[in-house]
């Protein structure tokens, strides 16, 4: 049995973080800071698929930060 490449034909990638409330790249709607709502919007409205969910950690002038992130593609 051969496995299909899940990432095959992905031409556009969107990076989402719970740190920002940026508008949707497709329709400029949904400025909700809730990461789950934003992920669901891209999947159900624009046909994206979830490629990765994880965490981003780093240092800034304000100290250490931790964000949840999602990468979606279509």
Backbone as CSV, one residue per row, in Angstrom:
resi,resn,N_x,N_y,N_z,CA_x,CA_y,CA_z,C_x,C_y,C_z
1,UNK,0.841,-1.179,0.000,0.000,0.000,0.000,0.883,1.238,0.000
2,UNK,0.656,2.136,-0.929,1.426,3.373,-0.972,0.655,4.474,-0.266
3,UNK,1.390,5.298,0.463,0.774,6.411,1.173,0.740,7.636,0.276
4,UNK,-0.344,8.361,0.342,-0.466,9.607,-0.403,0.226,10.719,0.386
5,UNK,0.944,11.562,-0.318,1.608,12.700,0.311,0.553,13.726,0.715
6,UNK,0.367,13.913,2.005,-0.638,14.833,2.543,-0.378,16.264,2.093
7,UNK,0.877,16.610,1.860,1.258,17.976,1.507,1.294,18.210,-0.006
8,UNK,1.042,17.162,-0.782,1.068,17.282,-2.232,0.028,18.304,-2.691
9,UNK,0.415,19.128,-3.625,-0.438,20.153,-4.221,-0.754,21.325,-3.308
10,UNK,-0.103,21.435,-2.163,-0.288,22.610,-1.320,0.499,23.753,-1.955
11,UNK,-0.225,24.779,-2.348,0.394,25.916,-3.044,0.420,27.180,-2.190
12,UNK,-0.424,27.227,-1.186,-0.523,28.416,-0.346,-0.564,27.981,1.108
13,UNK,0.214,28.651,1.946,0.300,28.310,3.362,-0.045,29.543,4.195
14,UNK,-0.779,29.314,5.271,-1.142,30.382,6.205,-0.637,29.996,7.588
15,UNK,0.014,30.938,8.253,0.525,30.759,9.619,-0.386,31.539,10.552
16,UNK,-0.944,30.873,11.543,-1.808,31.520,12.519,-1.203,31.374,13.906
17,UNK,-1.392,32.390,14.723,-0.896,32.374,16.092,-1.967,32.969,16.996
18,UNK,-2.034,32.499,18.230,-2.975,33.103,19.165,-2.462,34.449,19.667
19,UNK,-1.301,34.889,19.188,-0.741,36.181,19.558,-1.284,37.316,18.699
20,UNK,-1.802,36.995,17.525,-2.274,38.067,16.650,-3.761,37.912,16.374
21,UNK,-4.370,38.948,15.911,-5.779,38.923,15.547,-5.943,39.391,14.115
22,UNK,-5.011,38.976,13.259,-5.028,39.430,11.876,-6.263,38.921,11.144
23,UNK,-6.714,39.715,10.189,-7.857,39.334,9.372,-7.490,38.154,8.471
24,UNK,-8.489,37.457,8.020,-8.321,36.330,7.113,-7.662,36.805,5.824
25,UNK,-6.673,36.071,5.353,-5.974,36.410,4.106,-6.872,36.284,2.885
26,UNK,-7.905,35.493,2.980,-8.786,35.227,1.840,-9.905,36.260,1.715
27,UNK,-10.542,36.607,2.834,-11.742,37.457,2.764,-11.668,38.693,3.662
28,UNK,-10.565,38.878,4.344,-10.369,39.999,5.272,-11.371,40.018,6.417
29,UNK,-12.056,38.917,6.635,-12.985,38.805,7.753,-12.323,38.097,8.916
30,UNK,-13.085,37.875,9.947,-12.680,37.097,11.118,-11.403,37.615,11.775
31,UNK,-11.525,38.650,12.553,-10.383,39.170,13.308,-10.391,38.650,14.739
32,UNK,-11.140,37.591,14.983,-11.224,36.949,16.291,-9.838,36.474,16.727
33,UNK,-9.463,36.712,17.959,-8.168,36.264,18.469,-8.209,34.797,18.887
34,UNK,-9.380,34.184,18.890,-9.511,32.784,19.263,-8.943,31.925,18.135
35,UNK,-7.858,31.235,18.426,-7.148,30.460,17.412,-8.030,29.366,16.818
36,UNK,-8.800,28.680,17.632,-9.668,27.612,17.136,-10.693,28.153,16.147
37,UNK,-11.280,29.292,16.437,-12.251,29.902,15.522,-11.606,30.262,14.197
38,UNK,-10.392,30.765,14.253,-9.690,31.151,13.035,-9.324,29.921,12.201
39,UNK,-8.876,28.854,12.861,-8.569,27.604,12.150,-9.836,27.073,11.478
40,UNK,-10.936,27.003,12.238,-12.197,26.508,11.693,-12.674,27.350,10.517
41,UNK,-12.479,28.655,10.590,-12.873,29.545,9.493,-12.123,29.182,8.216
42,UNK,-10.809,29.039,8.293,-10.010,28.714,7.104,-10.399,27.351,6.528
43,UNK,-10.683,26.397,7.395,-11.036,25.050,6.933,-12.433,25.035,6.312
44,UNK,-13.426,25.525,7.041,-14.812,25.402,6.576,-15.178,26.406,5.492
45,UNK,-14.614,27.597,5.522,-14.989,28.630,4.558,-14.131,28.608,3.302
46,UNK,-12.849,28.295,3.460,-11.924,28.440,2.336,-11.259,27.139,1.888
47,UNK,-11.585,26.021,2.529,-11.096,24.732,2.070,-9.647,24.412,2.405
48,UNK,-9.079,25.092,3.399,-7.709,24.781,3.825,-7.709,23.473,4.594
49,UNK,-6.542,22.865,4.703,-6.390,21.702,5.578,-5.292,22.011,6.592
50,UNK,-5.452,21.432,7.759,-4.511,21.659,8.846,-3.238,20.875,8.584
51,UNK,-2.111,21.572,8.525,-0.830,20.929,8.256,-0.016,20.705,9.526
52,UNK,-0.145,21.625,10.490,0.665,21.518,11.703,0.038,22.359,12.810
53,UNK,0.074,21.853,14.028,-0.294,22.603,15.229,0.856,22.446,16.187
54,UNK,1.258,23.535,16.811,2.383,23.447,17.733,2.491,24.668,18.620
55,UNK,3.683,24.881,19.085,3.946,25.966,20.019,5.173,26.722,19.564
56,UNK,5.124,28.020,19.733,6.283,28.872,19.462,6.722,29.478,20.781
57,UNK,7.988,29.377,21.074,8.542,29.899,22.309,9.765,30.733,21.969
58,UNK,9.941,31.821,22.667,11.107,32.657,22.410,11.285,33.710,23.480
59,UNK,12.215,34.605,23.223,12.498,35.705,24.144,12.229,37.026,23.451
60,UNK,11.714,37.976,24.207,11.521,39.331,23.707,11.945,40.294,24.802
61,UNK,11.829,41.566,24.536,12.165,42.571,25.555,11.262,42.448,26.774
62,UNK,10.079,41.876,26.589,9.128,41.705,27.684,9.311,40.389,28.433
63,UNK,10.254,39.555,28.003,10.493,38.277,28.654,10.212,37.114,27.723
64,UNK,10.068,35.946,28.308,9.822,34.726,27.546,8.354,34.687,27.115
65,UNK,8.114,34.244,25.885,6.741,34.115,25.415,6.486,32.695,24.909
66,UNK,5.218,32.305,24.981,4.745,31.005,24.488,3.453,31.246,23.729
67,UNK,3.397,30.846,22.484,2.199,30.984,21.666,1.818,29.654,21.075
68,UNK,0.533,29.448,20.907,0.057,28.313,20.116,0.021,28.764,18.661
69,UNK,0.405,27.879,17.763,0.436,28.224,16.346,-0.226,27.113,15.536
70,UNK,-0.680,27.484,14.347,-1.226,26.517,13.407,-0.772,26.918,12.015
71,UNK,-0.463,25.917,11.207,-0.118,26.134,9.805,-1.162,25.396,8.978
72,UNK,-1.778,26.111,8.060,-2.806,25.539,7.187,-2.396,25.755,5.749
73,UNK,-2.863,24.897,4.877,-2.507,25.033,3.477,-3.625,24.586,2.563
74,UNK,-3.517,25.049,1.314,-4.463,24.590,0.285,-3.793,24.622,-1.066
